[in-house]
Amino acid sequence: MTKINTVGVIAAMQIEIDALKARLENSETVTISGIDYVSGMLHGKKVIAAKCGIGKVFAAICAQTMIIHFAPDCIINTGVAGALNKELHICDIVVGEKTVQHDMDTSPIGDPVGLVSGINVVFFENDKNVADVICKSAEKLGFAHRRGIIACGDQFVADSATKEKIVKNFGADACEMESAAMAQACYINNVPFGVIRAISDGADDGANMDYPTFAKIAAEKGIALTDEFIKNI
Ligand code: ADE
């Protein structure tokens, strides 16, 4: 098991990462391709925190750049997600066991839905040690959590038909728009990867109402758990 001295943390939006950036001691910022990478110390570890922007392309650009410029020992994606599993409630945590790109689809030419051609992956397995430490950290904080499959795509899911299709295709527990793109960058570079997502909405017809109401409080839970993970890893 690699010793983790340097942790990269990436989130899509400011509300999902700014409070963590503010906690970094002796911080320095480097801007690359318009993304600010803030590095500094937290709980004796070096942390690089970045807001990548929304969607898979920004997520992959950010993870790849972080790997090349900062060589983190692992990367964590923190943020909010829509619930696909009926047992998940607002602000519950989903700890990624696997991630999948639900909008990747070359099935008309015979591939399984979700397959990333070339590397032949549908589900990107997250690092087991990282996921274990995230779960232990959630227990310490008393946060309701479950390990699960996270489906990622360039789409805010806000209707039952789309939600059911993602569940049927992948058995996913939560949906969002960045994790599996970062997972792909980590996979091709052999960097351990983990996902912490707090539920902000039900990815259904009420999602456009729930999301603005709960995104901030859910994002804060994700940051609190990321901080505890850095302490415990
Ligand atoms: N992030 C938070 N809620 C989401 C949803 N319903 N769809 C996609 N990404 C999300």
Residues whose N, C-alpha, C, O or C-beta is under 5 A from the ligand:
A	BS01	ADE	V80 A81 G82 Q155 F156 V157 C175 E176 M177 S200 D201 A203 A207
